[in-house]
Amino acid sequence: MWHHVGHVPDVRFQGLDDEDLADVWYALSACAVRHPHRFKALTDAVLNEVLSRRGDGLKWLEQRFQAIGLAESKEDVQANARPR
């Protein structure tokens, strides 16, 4: 686990490794888009923790979830193409 100098880790995330924390961020992100009043602050805190732990945080997250994002995009296109 890598930390920026001077970063004080958020105690809420102490027991989670980087990969689990990234998964939590990914799941929360979708909720934060739909319900920002409820999930945005926690989503931002998780993201900040990931970014402070990993020097390549954004690139690492992008690579980690690229395959999922592509699959979800295809599913969204198919769902939107169905007659309602």
N, C-alpha and C positions, 0 to 999 in steps of 0.2 A: 504494500500500500504506500503510495507516494503522497506527501502533503506539502503544500506551499509553506514556506518559512513564515512563521507568525500566525498560521491558521490554527484556530481552536476548533477541533472537531465538534460537531453537534452531537450531544450525548444521545439523542434519540436514535442515531444511526450507528452507534458503536458496535453492535453485534452483527452488522451486515457487511459482507465483503462488497467490493466494487461492482461485481456482476449483479448481485442481488439488488443492490441499491439502484443500479441502472434500470433493472426490470421494474422496480417500484416506480421510478420516475416515468418510465414509458406508460405504465398502466394509469398512473395518476394524470398524465398529460391529457389523455382523452377526456377524462372526467373534468379537468380544469377548463377545457374548452367549452364544455356544455354547462358547467356550474362553477364559474370562476369565484363567485362569492364564498363557496364552500371549500374548493380545492386548490386555488391558485397559490396561496401562501405556502402550503405544505409542498406543492409541486416545485415552487421556486427554491424552497429550503433544500429539498432533495437534490435538485440540479446544482445548486451552489456547492453542496457537499461533494457531489461527483466531480465537479470542475476543480475543486480544491484538492481532491485526492489524486487526480490524474492530470498530468501536464498536457496531455493531448485530449482532454475531455470531450470537446465537441466532435472532433474527428473520430475518436473512439466510439462515441455514442452513435454517430452516423453509420459507421461500419458495422457496429453490433446489431443495429435494427434495420439495415438496408433491405435485407431479404424479406423481413416481415412487412416493411412498408410497401415493397413492390407487390407482395401477395395481397395485402389489403387494398391497394390501389386497383388491382384487377377485380377483386371482389366488389369494390364500390362501383366500378364501371358496369359489371354484370348486373348488380342489383338495380342500378339506375336505368339500365336498358330494359328491364322487365316492365311490362304494362302493369299499371296499378288499377 
